[in-house]
Amino acid sequence: MTTITYDVGEHDGGFGYRLGDVWSETYPDHDSALAAAKSAAQRQHIEGRDAEISYQLADGRWQTEHAGGGDRPDTEVFDEEEGDA
């Protein structure tokens, strides 16, 4: 099973969390960003319906693929300030 990690750290004059190279909105303090990252990670475990999803690749092309509603990843939150998940 795939594991995805949300990294919490300083971002754009405040704090945020990121998945890969993509940052969340900016939060005014560390605790708010950490709570938002934990909430996002928890929502990844909620099963949904099968769907066709589209997203843009780094080179600007669009990718479409089938997402199974029961195929959920493991998640973790890494807090850069604390140095742990």
C-alpha positions as CSV (number, residue, x, y, z in Angstrom):
1,M,0.0,0.0,0.0
2,T,1.1,3.5,-0.8
3,T,2.1,5.9,2.1
4,I,1.8,9.6,1.6
5,T,3.4,12.1,4.0
6,Y,2.2,15.6,4.7
7,D,5.2,17.8,5.8
8,V,4.4,20.8,8.1
9,G,6.8,23.7,8.1
10,E,7.3,27.4,7.6
11,H,5.7,28.7,4.4
12,D,5.1,32.1,2.8
13,G,5.5,34.2,6.0
14,G,3.6,31.7,8.2
15,F,3.2,27.9,8.3
16,G,1.7,25.3,6.0
17,Y,1.8,21.7,5.0
18,R,2.9,20.2,1.8
19,L,2.5,17.0,-0.1
20,G,5.4,16.6,-2.5
21,D,6.1,20.0,-3.9
22,V,2.6,21.4,-3.4
23,W,1.9,23.6,-0.4
24,S,-1.4,24.2,1.4
25,E,-2.7,27.7,2.1
26,T,-0.7,29.6,4.6
27,Y,-1.7,29.5,8.3
28,P,-0.8,32.1,10.9
29,D,0.8,29.7,13.3
30,H,2.3,26.3,13.5
31,D,-0.5,24.6,15.5
32,S,-3.1,25.6,12.9
33,A,-1.0,24.2,10.1
34,L,-0.4,21.0,12.0
35,A,-4.1,20.5,12.8
36,A,-4.9,21.1,9.1
37,A,-2.3,18.6,8.0
38,K,-3.7,16.0,10.4
39,S,-7.2,16.6,9.2
40,A,-6.1,16.2,5.5
41,A,-4.3,13.0,6.4
42,Q,-7.3,11.6,8.2
43,R,-9.7,12.4,5.3
44,Q,-7.5,10.3,3.0
45,H,-8.8,7.2,4.8
46,I,-12.5,7.9,4.0
47,E,-13.7,5.6,1.3
48,G,-15.7,7.1,-1.5
49,R,-17.1,6.1,-4.8
50,D,-15.1,5.0,-7.8
51,A,-14.4,8.0,-10.1
52,E,-12.5,9.2,-13.1
53,I,-10.1,12.0,-12.0
54,S,-8.1,14.5,-14.0
55,Y,-5.1,16.4,-12.9
56,Q,-2.4,18.5,-14.5
57,L,1.1,17.2,-14.8
58,A,4.2,19.4,-14.3
59,D,4.7,19.7,-18.0
60,G,1.2,21.1,-18.5
61,R,-0.5,18.0,-19.9
62,W,-3.6,16.6,-18.3
63,Q,-3.8,13.1,-17.0
64,T,-7.1,11.2,-16.5
65,E,-7.2,7.9,-14.5
66,H,-9.7,5.7,-12.6
67,A,-9.7,6.1,-8.9
68,G,-11.2,3.2,-6.9
69,G,-13.2,4.4,-3.9
70,G,-11.8,1.8,-1.6
71,D,-8.2,2.1,-2.6
72,R,-6.9,4.4,0.2
73,P,-3.3,5.2,1.0
74,D,-1.6,5.1,4.4
75,T,-0.8,8.6,5.6
76,E,1.6,10.3,8.0
77,V,2.3,13.8,9.1
78,F,5.9,15.0,9.5
79,D,6.3,18.0,11.7
80,E,9.6,19.8,10.6
81,E,9.6,21.8,13.8
82,E,9.4,18.7,16.0
83,G,11.5,16.5,13.6
84,D,9.1,13.6,13.7
85,A,6.0,12.0,12.2
